[in-house]
Amino acid sequence: MPTPSAEAALKILRDPATFQWYVIPLLAIAFYVYAVETEKRNYNAILAGLAYWGMDWFNEIWNALFFHFSGTAPVWGAPGKTAFLILIGLNIEICFMFLLSGVVWVKMLPPDKTQKILGLPNRLAVAVGGSLFCVFVEMLLNAAGALTWDWSWWSIRAPWLIFLIGYLPFFLVSFWVYDMPSRKKQLAAVGAICGFDAVCLIVFGAVLGWI
């Protein structure tokens, strides 16, 4: 039986009545950021940003599938106020945030890949630091009731899983794409990530109705 927070999320899942006009400025901001990077021909940042976004979609899909098969609760849910709840743990605001986050974080990478930060390779150091920051933000959102956790192994008492599964892969994959030596490899990687997400959304969402 679904938990109260899961029930609350299900009531607004993909309900167009929740739409708010601030979605349009968010869309414009996302377009602007990617347009600026395109103007600069900073395609590494664009593709890294899309890889980061695609990794979040992957997490959101398996989270929704977890709820489908458990019948109790997703690993994380987003039952709070939103302009549109896309999946049980993904609202439109989170979606736009992750679309921009990858671009933001690669701008913090030192140009020299061999440079070290606190004795660690800088890509790994930024990935760890960024993941820790994101876990902290999630804790604040959970404390505010905007993001719910119904399983003891995914909670403020066990933040390492949120760190290791919830965020670190986003950063590592995004930075990996950013540093790839050829555009062809970058496009193949991003295409594989986003293509896999699209297939999952079609199969598990549109066809089977599981998510």
Backbone as CSV, one residue per row, in Angstrom:
resi,resn,N_x,N_y,N_z,CA_x,CA_y,CA_z,C_x,C_y,C_z
1,MET,0.852,-1.197,0.000,0.000,0.000,0.000,0.887,1.247,0.000
2,PRO,0.590,2.225,-0.849,1.435,3.426,-0.930,1.447,4.214,0.374
3,THR,2.597,4.790,0.678,2.718,5.665,1.836,1.945,6.959,1.565
4,PRO,1.644,7.748,2.614,0.931,9.021,2.405,1.631,9.956,1.422
5,SER,2.967,10.013,1.488,3.684,10.906,0.572,3.594,10.406,-0.866
6,ALA,3.645,9.075,-1.056,3.503,8.517,-2.400,2.096,8.775,-2.939
7,GLU,1.095,8.625,-2.086,-0.290,8.905,-2.479,-0.444,10.363,-2.904
8,ALA,0.181,11.263,-2.142,0.101,12.687,-2.458,0.727,12.982,-3.818
9,ALA,1.855,12.315,-4.105,2.505,12.516,-5.399,1.658,11.955,-6.536
10,LEU,1.067,10.801,-6.323,0.234,10.183,-7.359,-0.965,11.057,-7.726
11,LYS,-1.496,11.793,-6.750,-2.671,12.634,-7.005,-2.379,13.764,-7.981
12,ILE,-1.108,14.197,-8.037,-0.770,15.307,-8.940,0.112,14.869,-10.107
13,LEU,0.378,13.564,-10.202,1.281,13.072,-11.253,0.734,13.397,-12.636
14,ARG,1.487,14.179,-13.381,1.154,14.593,-14.741,-0.253,15.190,-14.847
15,ASP,-0.619,15.944,-13.825,-1.907,16.646,-13.823,-1.702,18.045,-14.400
16,PRO,-2.251,18.347,-15.569,-2.035,19.666,-16.174,-2.626,20.809,-15.362
17,ALA,-3.503,20.493,-14.426,-4.118,21.543,-13.611,-3.110,22.220,-12.687
18,THR,-1.957,21.590,-12.470,-0.942,22.187,-11.594,-0.062,23.207,-12.323
19,PHE,-0.255,23.361,-13.622,0.620,24.243,-14.416,0.668,25.663,-13.846
20,GLN,1.878,26.228,-13.867,2.097,27.624,-13.478,2.921,28.303,-14.563
21,TRP,2.675,29.590,-14.779,3.326,30.296,-15.874,4.828,30.481,-15.688
22,TYR,5.339,30.309,-14.469,6.784,30.486,-14.291,7.590,29.417,-15.024
23,VAL,6.929,28.366,-15.507,7.631,27.363,-16.307,8.212,27.988,-17.575
24,ILE,7.504,28.934,-18.144,7.963,29.558,-19.393,9.268,30.324,-19.198
25,PRO,9.402,31.173,-18.155,10.712,31.801,-17.918,11.823,30.790,-17.639
26,LEU,11.506,29.689,-16.941,12.518,28.657,-16.704,13.006,28.064,-18.025
27,LEU,12.060,27.825,-18.925,12.418,27.307,-20.245,13.281,28.307,-20.997
28,ALA,12.930,29.580,-20.893,13.706,30.624,-21.574,15.125,30.707,-21.026
29,ILE,15.278,30.564,-19.713,16.604,30.598,-19.097,17.455,29.431,-19.602
30,ALA,16.847,28.252,-19.667,17.574,27.074,-20.161,18.003,27.283,-21.607
31,PHE,17.088,27.804,-22.439,17.423,28.089,-23.830,18.569,29.094,-23.910
32,TYR,18.514,30.115,-23.057,19.534,31.163,-23.084,20.916,30.595,-22.753
33,VAL,20.989,29.797,-21.688,22.275,29.225,-21.279,22.872,28.384,-22.397
34,TYR,22.065,27.537,-23.006,22.574,26.682,-24.081,22.872,27.496,-25.346
35,ALA,22.106,28.566,-25.567,22.364,29.426,-26.725,23.699,30.155,-26.569
36,VAL,23.975,30.613,-25.341,25.245,31.305,-25.081,26.422,30.355,-25.302
37,GLU,26.307,29.136,-24.812,27.389,28.174,-25.006,27.551,27.798,-26.475
38,THR,26.431,27.749,-27.197,26.495,27.475,-28.633,27.179,28.628,-29.364
39,GLU,26.841,29.853,-28.977,27.468,31.027,-29.592,28.976,31.001,-29.375
40,LYS,29.404,30.539,-28.202,30.834,30.447,-27.893,31.470,29.197,-28.496
41,ARG,30.630,28.366,-29.120,31.061,27.074,-29.646,31.670,26.194,-28.558
42,ASN,31.126,26.329,-27.373,31.586,25.537,-26.236,30.782,24.237,-26.193
43,TYR,30.966,23.429,-27.209,30.169,22.210,-27.341,30.509,21.171,-26.281
44,ASN,31.710,21.249,-25.737,32.062,20.333,-24.649,31.124,20.532,-23.457
45,ALA,30.876,21.794,-23.116,29.994,22.105,-21.986,28.555,21.701,-22.293
46,ILE,28.119,21.939,-23.518,26.752,21.582,-23.906,26.534,20.077,-23.781
47,LEU,27.447,19.312,-24.317,27.293,17.857,-24.286,27.475,17.302,-22.872
48,ALA,28.349,17.916,-22.089,28.491,17.513,-20.690,27.208,17.797,-19.927
49,GLY,26.593,18.956,-20.229,25.333,19.312,-19.582,24.225,18.334,-19.927
50,LEU,24.156,17.929,-21.182,23.133,16.970,-21.599,23.382,15.590,-21.004
51,ALA,24.667,15.225,-20.844,24.998,13.951,-20.212,24.545,13.949,-18.750
52,TYR,24.784,15.051,-18.063,24.370,15.199,-16.658,22.849,15.066,-16.551
53,TRP,22.154,15.754,-17.454,20.685,15.717,-17.495,20.188,14.305,-17.790
54,GLY,20.822,13.651,-18.725,20.433,12.289,-19.072,20.634,11.316,-17.919
55,MET,21.693,11.513,-17.149,21.925,10.656,-15.989,20.834,10.845,-14.943
56,ASP,20.364,12.078,-14.798,19.264,12.298,-13.852,17.992,11.600,-14.325
57,TRP,17.698,11.665,-15.613,16.526,10.965,-16.143,16.626,9.468,-15.874
58,PHE,17.821,8.909,-16.027,18.012,7.487,-15.749,17.645,7.174,-14.297
59,ASN,18.140,8.012,-13.365,17.826,7.804,-11.955,16.334,7.935,-11.674
60,GLU,15.713,8.925,-12.313,14.285,9.148,-12.077,13.443,7.998,-12.621
61,ILE,13.890,7.403,-13.716,13.151,6.279,-14.294,13.224,5.059,-13.383
62,TRP,14.440,4.720,-12.896,14.510,3.539,-12.030,13.825,3.798,-10.693
63,ASN,13.816,5.050,-10.250,13.101,5.394,-9.021,11.592,5.166,-9.186
64,ALA,11.061,5.576,-10.336,9.635,5.357,-10.610,9.326,3.872,-10.749
65,LEU,10.239,3.124,-11.356,10.051,1.675,-11.468,10.119,1.004,-10.099
66,PHE,10.981,1.498,-9.244,11.062,0.960,-7.885,9.714,1.096,-7.184
67,PHE,9.081,2.245,-7.350,7.757,2.438,-6.745,6.737,1.479,-7.347
68,HIS,6.798,1.315,-8.661,5.844,0.413,-9.320,5.939,-0.998,-8.750
69,PHE,7.145,-1.497,-8.575,7.314,-2.870,-8.122,7.189,-3.022,-6.605
70,SER,7.528,-1.993,-5.849,7.387,-2.076,-4.394,5.938,-1.862,-3.968
71,GLY,5.243,-0.982,-4.692,3.864,-0.673,-4.338,3.739,0.142,-3.070
72,THR,4.871,0.552,-2.517,4.864,1.270,-1.237,5.282,2.731,-1.383
73,ALA,6.489,2.927,-1.889,7.005,4.294,-2.039,8.188,4.291,-2.979
74,PRO,8.428,5.408,-3.647,9.672,5.520,-4.418,10.830,5.715,-3.446
75,VAL,12.038,5.629,-3.955,13.194,5.901,-3.100,13.161,7.354,-2.659
76,TRP,12.795,8.238,-3.570,12.539,9.649,-3.239,11.293,10.081,-4.002
77,GLY,10.554,10.985,-3.399,9.337,11.472,-4.038,9.296,12.986,-3.996
78,ALA,8.477,13.563,-4.870,8.332,15.018,-4.927,6.847,15.388,-4.904
79,PRO,6.198,15.207,-3.753,4.751,15.449,-3.682,4.347,16.890,-3.408
80,GLY,5.346,17.761,-3.263,5.042,19.147,-2.917,4.511,19.958,-4.088
81,LYS,4.357,21.249,-3.850,3.839,22.153,-4.877,4.781,22.172,-6.074
82,THR,4.205,22.075,-7.253,4.993,22.072,-8.490,4.116,22.538,-9.640
83,ALA,4.755,23.009,-10.690,4.012,23.378,-11.889,3.710,22.167,-12.751
84,PHE,4.388,21.046,-12.496,4.092,19.802,-13.220,4.972,18.690,-12.673
85,LEU,4.360,17.600,-12.241,5.103,16.443,-11.757,5.216,15.444,-12.899
86,ILE,6.425,15.273,-13.419,6.656,14.434,-14.595,6.678,12.953,-14.220
87,LEU,7.508,12.616,-13.245,7.579,11.271,-12.671,7.443,11.435,-11.162
88,ILE,7.257,10.340,-10.447,6.927,10.465,-9.025,7.987,11.202,-8.215
89,GLY,9.234,11.196,-8.674,10.295,11.928,-7.973,10.874,13.069,-8.768
90,LEU,10.252,13.400,-9.886,10.800,14.420,-10.798,9.733,15.422,-11.199
91,ASN,9.901,16.660,-10.751,9.004,17.714,-11.215,9.707,18.587,-12.251
92,ILE,8.954,19.470,-12.859,9.494,20.281,-13.956,10.609,21.207,-13.471
93,GLU,10.512,21.650,-12.211,11.536,22.531,-11.659,12.860,21.792,-11.497
94,ILE,12.791,20.557,-10.980,14.003,19.740,-10.848,14.592,19.447,-12.221
95,CYS,13.734,19.172,-13.178,14.180,18.857,-14.540,15.006,19.990,-15.137
96,PHE,14.513,21.232,-15.011,15.250,22.380,-15.543,16.544,22.597,-14.763
97,MET,16.503,22.368,-13.441,17.698,22.543,-12.636,18.816,21.620,-13.098
98,PHE,18.478,20.337,-13.350,19.506,19.399,-13.791,19.952,19.673,-15.224
99,LEU,19.072,20.230,-16.037,19.459,20.590,-17.400,20.567,21.644,-17.388
100,LEU,20.534,22.516,-16.389,21.532,23.581,-16.286,22.746,23.183,-15.454
101,SER,22.548,22.256,-14.525,23.606,21.949,-13.545,24.900,21.457,-14.178
102,GLY,24.781,20.577,-15.169,25.996,20.047,-15.798,26.841,21.139,-16.423
103,VAL,26.188,22.100,-17.057,26.913,23.219,-17.675,27.608,24.043,-16.592
104,VAL,26.903,24.261,-15.497,27.467,25.051,-14.395,28.710,24.376,-13.812
105,TRP,28.613,23.071,-13.543,29.710,22.393,-12.854,30.952,22.232,-13.719
106,VAL,30.803,22.030,-15.019,32.016,21.896,-15.840,32.781,23.209,-15.926
107,LYS,32.088,24.327,-15.682,32.776,25.612,-15.690,33.682,25.773,-14.469
108,MET,33.507,24.901,-13.485,34.356,24.941,-12.294,35.597,24.056,-12.435
109,LEU,35.696,23.334,-13.539,36.840,22.450,-13.741,38.072,23.252,-14.171
110,PRO,39.223,22.991,-13.571,40.456,23.633,-14.042,40.761,23.206,-15.475
111,PRO,41.287,24.100,-16.296,41.631,23.726,-17.674,42.651,22.592,-17.748
112,ASP,43.550,22.551,-16.771,44.582,21.519,-16.735,44.035,20.276,-16.039
113,LYS,43.826,19.203,-16.785,43.259,17.975,-16.216,44.186,17.310,-15.211
114,THR,45.480,17.631,-15.281,46.446,16.989,-14.384,46.569,17.710,-13.038
115,GLN,46.010,18.898,-12.949,46.085,19.653,-11.690,45.343,18.905,-10.581
116,LYS,45.878,18.977,-9.380,45.254,18.286,-8.261,44.640,19.276,-7.283
117,ILE,43.577,18.825,-6.641,42.900,19.607,-5.607,42.863,18.754,-4.345
118,LEU,43.495,19.245,-3.285,43.588,18.492,-2.026,44.162,17.091,-2.249
119,GLY,45.087,17.001,-3.186,45.752,15.738,-3.459,45.004,14.805,-4.383
120,LEU,43.809,15.206,-4.819,43.002,14.374,-5.707,43.025,14.935,-7.121
121,PRO,42.880,14.075,-8.136,42.696,14.591,-9.501,41.523,15.567,-9.489
122,ASN,41.680,16.705,-10.163,40.679,17.770,-9.998,39.272,17.361,-10.436
123,ARG,39.166,16.487,-11.453,37.831,16.046,-11.883,37.138,15.287,-10.751
124,LEU,37.883,14.414,-10.096,37.316,13.647,-8.995,36.992,14.552,-7.811
125,ALA,37.877,15.496,-7.525,37.659,16.400,-6.396,36.403,17.244,-6.592
126,VAL,36.222,17.772,-7.805,35.023,18.578,-8.078,33.776,17.697,-8.039
127,ALA,33.889,16.466,-8.529,32.756,15.538,-8.506,32.343,15.219,-7.074
128,VAL,33.323,14.965,-6.230,33.026,14.672,-4.824,32.430,15.895,-4.137
129,GLY,33.068,17.049,-4.343,32.569,18.277,-3.729,31.173,18.633,-4.202
130,GLY,30.941,18.499,-5.507,29.626,18.796,-6.054,28.567,17.845,-5.534
131,SER,28.917,16.584,-5.413,27.974,15.583,-4.903,27.620,15.854,-3.442
132,LEU,28.627,16.202,-2.652,28.375,16.522,-1.244,27.464,17.741,-1.127
133,PHE,27.693,18.736,-1.966,26.843,19.924,-1.958,25.395,19.556,-2.299
134,CYS,25.220,18.720,-3.312,23.877,18.321,-3.733,23.165,17.506,-2.653
135,VAL,23.905,16.648,-1.951,23.307,15.877,-0.852,22.844,16.823,0.249
136,PHE,23.648,17.834,0.538,23.267,18.831,1.553,21.982,19.545,1.151
137,VAL,21.880,19.933,-0.118,20.669,20.596,-0.598,19.460,19.662,-0.477
138,GLU,19.663,18.374,-0.804,18.567,17.409,-0.683,18.102,17.289,0.763
139,MET,19.029,17.334,1.696,18.661,17.273,3.104,17.782,18.465,3.487
140,LEU,18.121,19.637,2.965,17.309,20.828,3.236,15.919,20.678,2.627
141,LEU,15.858,20.153,1.401,14.570,19.959,0.740,13.726,18.927,1.485
142,ASN,14.387,17.887,1.986,13.667,16.879,2.760,13.140,17.465,4.067
143,ALA,13.958,18.286,4.713,13.542,18.911,5.965,12.346,19.840,5.738
144,ALA,12.284,20.432,4.541,11.173,21.332,4.208,9.938,20.576,3.728
145,GLY,10.077,19.253,3.530,8.948,18.454,3.070,8.741,18.477,1.577
146,ALA,9.672,19.105,0.844,9.533,19.191,-0.614,9.985,17.905,-1.293
147,LEU,10.911,17.207,-0.655,11.447,15.953,-1.189,11.314,14.903,-0.091
148,THR,10.626,13.819,-0.374,10.343,12.839,0.677,11.188,11.581,0.536
149,TRP,11.572,11.026,1.675,12.298,9.763,1.742,11.528,8.831,2.672
150,ASP,11.082,7.708,2.167,10.280,6.784,2.967,11.006,5.491,3.329
151,TRP,12.269,5.364,2.907,13.022,4.146,3.198,14.202,4.500,4.093
152,SER,14.415,3.699,5.141,15.459,4.003,6.133,16.857,3.993,5.537
153,TRP,17.056,3.207,4.468,18.391,3.114,3.866,18.670,4.250,2.886
154,TRP,17.681,5.109,2.672,17.882,6.315,1.840,17.325,7.486,2.643
155,SER,18.138,8.015,3.526,17.640,9.032,4.445,18.804,9.852,4.980
156,ILE,18.475,10.797,5.837,19.510,11.633,6.436,20.435,10.808,7.318
157,ARG,19.949,9.637,7.753,20.782,8.751,8.573,21.706,7.885,7.728
158,ALA,21.460,7.825,6.432,22.290,7.023,5.524,22.564,7.813,4.248
159,PRO,23.263,8.933,4.369,23.458,9.816,3.206,24.437,9.280,2.171
160,TRP,25.192,8.233,2.523,26.221,7.741,1.586,25.612,7.169,0.302
161,LEU,24.423,6.566,0.386,23.795,6.062,-0.825,23.326,7.204,-1.727
162,ILE,22.835,8.265,-1.107,22.432,9.442,-1.885,23.646,10.009,-2.609
163,PHE,24.776,10.012,-1.907,26.025,10.498,-2.483,26.505,9.586,-3.612
164,LEU,26.581,8.281,-3.341,27.171,7.332,-4.288,26.283,7.032,-5.491
165,ILE,24.974,6.954,-5.278,24.049,6.595,-6.355,23.302,7.807,-6.887
166,GLY,22.929,8.683,-5.954,22.107,9.819,-6.351,22.825,10.900,-7.126
167,TYR,24.147,11.084,-6.867,24.818,12.222,-7.496,26.187,11.942,-8.119
168,LEU,27.032,11.203,-7.439,28.397,11.043,-7.945,28.455,10.569,-9.401
169,PRO,27.614,9.608,-9.823,27.670,9.194,-11.232,27.334,10.326,-12.208
170,PHE,26.454,11.253,-11.806,26.124,12.390,-12.673,27.387,13.159,-13.028
171,PHE,28.149,13.489,-11.986,29.351,14.293,-12.165,30.417,13.532,-12.944
172,LEU,30.654,12.293,-12.563,31.712,11.517,-13.211,31.433,11.317,-14.698
173,VAL,30.197,11.002,-15.042,29.848,10.800,-16.456,29.913,12.116,-17.216
174,SER,29.395,13.179,-16.605,29.423,14.492,-17.260,30.849,14.950,-17.542
175,PHE,31.732,14.802,-16.561,33.127,15.216,-16.733,33.847,14.303,-17.729
176,TRP,33.494,13.033,-17.722,34.057,12.077,-18.681,33.714,12.495,-20.108
177,VAL,32.453,12.864,-20.327,32.036,13.339,-21.649,32.750,14.640,-21.996
178,TYR,32.849,15.538,-21.045,33.500,16.834,-21.265,34.937,16.674,-21.744
179,ASP,35.648,15.687,-21.197,37.068,15.492,-21.499,37.328,14.545,-22.664
180,MET,36.297,14.024,-23.279,36.510,13.095,-24.391,37.295,13.756,-25.514
181,PRO,38.179,12.999,-26.163,39.081,13.594,-27.158,38.434,13.923,-28.494
182,SER,37.239,13.405,-28.753,36.630,13.683,-30.053,35.140,13.961,-29.906
183,ARG,34.635,14.802,-30.807,33.209,15.137,-30.794,32.361,13.901,-31.104
184,LYS,32.885,13.040,-31.946,32.149,11.833,-32.305,31.887,10.969,-31.084
185,LYS,32.894,10.820,-30.234,32.741,10.013,-29.026,31.779,10.686,-28.046
186,GLN,31.866,12.009,-27.955,30.952,12.736,-27.079,29.501,12.547,-27.517
187,LEU,29.267,12.703,-28.801,27.914,12.556,-29.332,27.396,11.133,-29.146
188,ALA,28.281,10.160,-29.317,27.883,8.766,-29.140,27.498,8.496,-27.687
189,ALA,28.274,9.032,-26.757,27.993,8.815,-25.336,26.687,9.471,-24.926
190,VAL,26.514,10.740,-25.304,25.284,11.453,-24.954,24.084,10.819,-25.645
191,GLY,24.269,10.423,-26.898,23.191,9.765,-27.628,22.780,8.462,-26.970
192,ALA,23.764,7.698,-26.474,23.465,6.430,-25.809,22.700,6.662,-24.510
193,ILE,23.139,7.648,-23.728,22.477,7.937,-22.444,21.038,8.405,-22.665
194,CYS,20.893,9.429,-23.502,19.558,10.004,-23.719,18.668,9.059,-24.530
195,GLY,19.275,8.311,-25.442,18.505,7.341,-26.214,17.950,6.238,-25.330
196,PHE,18.775,5.754,-24.393,18.321,4.728,-23.464,17.177,5.256,-22.606
197,ASP,17.321,6.504,-22.125,16.247,7.124,-21.340,14.951,7.181,-22.144
198,ALA,15.065,7.604,-23.400,13.872,7.741,-24.247,13.178,6.398,-24.452
199,VAL,13.958,5.356,-24.686,13.380,4.017,-24.866,12.667,3.576,-23.588
200,CYS,13.295,3.805,-22.448,12.681,3.435,-21.171,11.380,4.192,-20.932
201,LEU,11.362,5.485,-21.245,10.149,6.277,-21.061,9.023,5.778,-21.959
202,ILE,9.375,5.410,-23.177,8.361,4.897,-24.107,7.827,3.546,-23.649
203,VAL,8.762,2.634,-23.312,8.361,1.268,-22.943,7.655,1.229,-21.595
204,PHE,8.316,1.797,-20.553,7.763,1.698,-19.208,6.674,2.723,-18.928
205,GLY,6.689,3.827,-19.695,5.676,4.843,-19.490,4.525,4.733,-20.467
206,ALA,4.792,5.084,-21.721,3.723,5.144,-22.728,3.087,3.789,-23.018
207,VAL,3.922,2.734,-23.076,3.386,1.408,-23.469,2.841,0.644,-22.262
208,LEU,3.664,0.455,-21.232,3.265,-0.380,-20.097,2.543,0.389,-18.990
209,GLY,2.751,1.700,-18.941,2.095,2.513,-17.924,2.606,2.278,-16.511
210,TRP,3.840,1.808,-16.393,4.400,1.519,-15.068,4.909,2.756,-14.359
211,ILE,5.265,3.793,-15.121,5.841,4.971,-14.486,5.035,6.225,-14.806
